[in-house]
Amino acid sequence: MRGYDLKASKSEVVENGFAVINNIFSDKEIEGIVNVIQDMDTSKNTFRKSEDLFAIRQFLKEIPEVTKLVFTDRLKDIIKEVFGDKYFAVKSIYFDKPEKSNWYVAYHQDLTISVDKKLNLPNFGPWTTKQNQFAVQPPLDILENIYTIRIHLDDTDEHNGALKVVPKSHAKGIYRPETINWGIETEENCKVKKGGIMIMKPLLLHGSNRTTNSKKRRVIHIEFSDKELAEELQWSERI
């Protein structure tokens, strides 16, 4: 019997833009994921490594053997009940914020999607290209339909880079961080236990602070959609 209420979690995501559900992965399951990541060749150009951050873009494509470890029956149950049965993965990133990291992220919305090519399409843009990967800001209805799951491989709180968010900001369209009215808005730190997940809408304003407690923060970030893109444009990481 599961120890969480998915109807309540779905309501939280709809109303506030996010929800935290702990105890989704066991310690053994997390250990299995970590072991696969540690065995990877980190010299590829989709890997970014510095003193403050280690990241793997197109994570599920680069490490296909991790897919079956990530998509447990429990996680698939959550995707179906909270998102819908037609959702598929469209983007994945692994983030490792080391123990001494000074890396912080200012408030922002996730406004781009990863696609397979650059096309001149109405309402798609601006475009960016990094390491032969194409990203574009799509029409608002596509962004509004995306869900993100963040799988936490470590206990995470405000002292080691847990996300801080502005509840309900996902429902306000494109919301420029410099226009946040803190007389109206509130901030919440999203503590997540090792093996827990955070579900969020990409239009939710979010950021994170520097690490101050010398503890790692490793997260697998996966975005999901149920929409096909315009014309011959394809999601670059559809799984």
C-alpha positions in Angstrom: 0.0 0.0 0.0 1.5 3.3 -1.0 2.0 6.0 1.6 1.0 9.0 -0.5 -2.1 10.5 -2.0 -1.7 11.2 -5.7 -5.0 13.0 -6.0 -3.8 15.5 -3.3 -0.5 15.8 -5.1 -2.2 16.5 -8.4 -4.3 19.2 -6.8 -1.1 20.8 -5.3 0.5 20.9 -8.7 -2.5 22.4 -10.3 -3.0 25.0 -7.6 0.6 25.9 -6.5 2.7 24.7 -9.4 4.6 22.0 -7.5 4.3 19.1 -5.0 6.9 17.0 -3.1 6.3 13.3 -2.6 8.9 11.4 -0.5 9.7 7.7 -0.3 9.3 6.9 -4.1 12.7 5.2 -4.5 14.3 2.9 -1.9 17.9 3.4 -0.8 18.8 0.3 -2.9 17.1 1.8 -6.0 19.0 5.1 -5.5 22.3 3.2 -5.1 21.7 1.3 -8.3 21.1 4.6 -10.2 24.2 6.2 -8.6 26.4 3.3 -9.5 25.5 3.5 -13.2 26.2 7.2 -13.3 29.6 6.8 -11.6 30.7 4.3 -14.2 30.1 6.8 -17.1 32.8 8.2 -19.3 32.5 11.9 -18.5 34.5 13.2 -21.5 31.5 13.6 -23.9 30.4 17.0 -25.0 27.0 16.6 -23.4 28.7 16.5 -20.0 29.6 19.7 -18.2 32.1 19.5 -15.3 33.4 22.2 -13.1 34.2 22.8 -9.4 30.6 24.0 -8.8 28.5 21.7 -11.1 28.5 18.5 -12.9 25.7 18.1 -15.4 24.7 15.5 -18.1 22.4 16.8 -20.8 20.2 14.2 -22.6 20.8 12.1 -19.6 18.4 9.2 -20.6 19.9 9.1 -24.1 23.5 9.2 -22.9 22.9 6.5 -20.2 20.1 4.3 -21.6 20.8 1.6 -19.1 19.6 3.9 -16.3 16.1 4.2 -17.9 14.7 1.0 -16.4 16.1 2.0 -13.0 14.4 5.4 -13.1 11.1 4.4 -14.6 10.0 2.0 -11.8 6.4 0.9 -11.6 5.9 3.4 -8.8 7.1 6.3 -10.9 5.0 5.2 -13.9 2.0 5.1 -11.7 2.6 8.7 -10.6 3.1 9.9 -14.2 -0.2 8.2 -15.3 -2.3 9.4 -12.4 -0.9 13.0 -12.0 -0.1 13.8 -15.6 -2.2 11.5 -17.8 -1.7 8.3 -19.7 -0.5 9.9 -22.9 2.6 11.7 -21.4 6.1 10.8 -22.6 9.6 12.1 -21.6 10.9 14.9 -23.7 14.0 16.2 -21.9 16.4 14.9 -19.2 19.3 16.4 -17.3 21.4 15.1 -14.4 22.7 17.7 -12.0 25.4 17.2 -9.3 26.0 20.2 -7.1 29.1 19.2 -5.1 29.7 19.6 -1.4 31.6 22.9 -1.7 29.6 24.4 -4.6 29.2 28.1 -4.9 26.8 27.6 -7.8 23.5 29.3 -7.4 20.6 29.9 -9.8 18.6 33.1 -9.8 14.8 33.0 -10.1 13.6 32.0 -13.6 11.0 30.0 -15.5 12.0 27.1 -17.8 10.9 28.6 -21.1 12.6 26.4 -23.7 12.2 22.9 -25.1 14.8 20.6 -26.7 14.1 19.8 -30.4 15.9 18.0 -33.2 16.4 20.8 -35.7 15.9 24.6 -36.2 12.9 25.6 -38.4 11.3 28.9 -39.2 8.0 28.4 -37.5 5.5 31.0 -36.3 5.4 31.5 -32.5 8.6 29.4 -32.0 11.5 31.5 -30.9 14.0 32.7 -29.8 16.3 29.8 -30.7 19.6 28.7 -29.1 22.2 26.1 -30.1 24.7 24.5 -27.7 26.9 21.6 -28.7 24.7 20.8 -31.7 21.6 20.7 -29.5 18.7 23.0 -30.5 16.4 24.7 -27.9 13.5 27.0 -28.6 10.8 28.9 -26.7 7.6 27.3 -28.0 4.0 28.7 -27.9 2.7 29.2 -24.3 0.2 26.3 -24.5 3.0 23.8 -25.0 4.9 25.1 -22.0 1.7 25.1 -19.9 1.2 21.4 -20.7 4.7 20.2 -19.6 5.3 18.6 -16.2 8.8 18.1 -14.6 9.8 15.4 -12.2 13.0 15.9 -10.1 14.3 12.7 -8.6 16.5 13.4 -5.5 19.5 11.2 -5.0 20.4 13.0 -1.7 18.5 14.7 1.2 18.1 18.2 0.0 17.1 21.4 1.9 17.8 25.1 1.7 21.4 24.5 2.9 22.5 22.4 -0.1 20.6 23.9 -3.0 17.0 22.8 -2.7 14.8 24.7 -5.1 13.1 27.8 -3.8 9.9 28.6 -5.6 7.2 31.3 -5.9 3.9 29.3 -5.4 1.2 29.9 -8.0 3.5 31.8 -10.3 3.1 29.0 -13.0 -0.4 30.3 -13.6 0.7 33.8 -14.6 2.1 33.2 -18.1 5.6 34.6 -18.9 6.6 36.1 -15.6 9.8 38.1 -15.6 11.8 37.6 -12.4 12.7 41.3 -12.2 9.0 42.1 -11.9 8.3 39.9 -8.9 6.3 41.9 -6.4 7.4 40.5 -3.0 4.6 42.5 -1.4 2.2 40.0 -2.9 4.3 36.9 -3.7 5.8 34.4 -1.2 8.9 32.1 -1.3 9.0 28.5 -0.3 12.0 26.2 0.0 11.3 22.7 -1.3 12.9 20.1 1.0 13.0 16.7 -0.5 14.3 13.5 1.1 16.7 11.1 -0.6 14.5 8.9 -2.8 11.8 11.5 -3.0 10.6 13.5 -6.0 9.4 17.0 -6.7 6.8 17.5 -9.4 6.7 21.0 -10.9 5.3 23.1 -13.8 8.2 24.7 -15.8 6.5 28.1 -15.7 6.8 28.1 -11.9 9.4 30.7 -10.9 12.3 28.8 -9.2 15.9 29.2 -8.2 18.4 27.8 -5.8 21.0 29.0 -3.3 24.7 28.1 -2.8 25.6 25.1 -0.8 26.5 26.0 2.9 26.4 22.6 4.7 29.0 20.6 2.7 26.5 18.1 1.5 26.0 16.9 -2.1 22.8 17.6 -4.0 22.3 15.2 -7.0 19.1 15.4 -9.0 17.6 13.8 -12.1 15.4 16.3 -13.9 12.9 14.9 -16.5 10.3 16.8 -18.4 7.1 15.3 -19.9 4.6 16.3 -22.5 1.6 14.8 -24.3 1.8 17.2 -27.3 3.2 16.6 -30.8 5.1 19.6 -32.2 4.4 21.7 -35.3 5.1 20.3 -38.8 8.2 18.1 -39.0 9.7 19.4 -35.7 10.4 16.6 -33.2 11.3 16.4 -29.5 15.0 15.7 -29.4 14.8 13.3 -26.5 11.4 11.7 -26.9 11.2 8.5 -24.8 
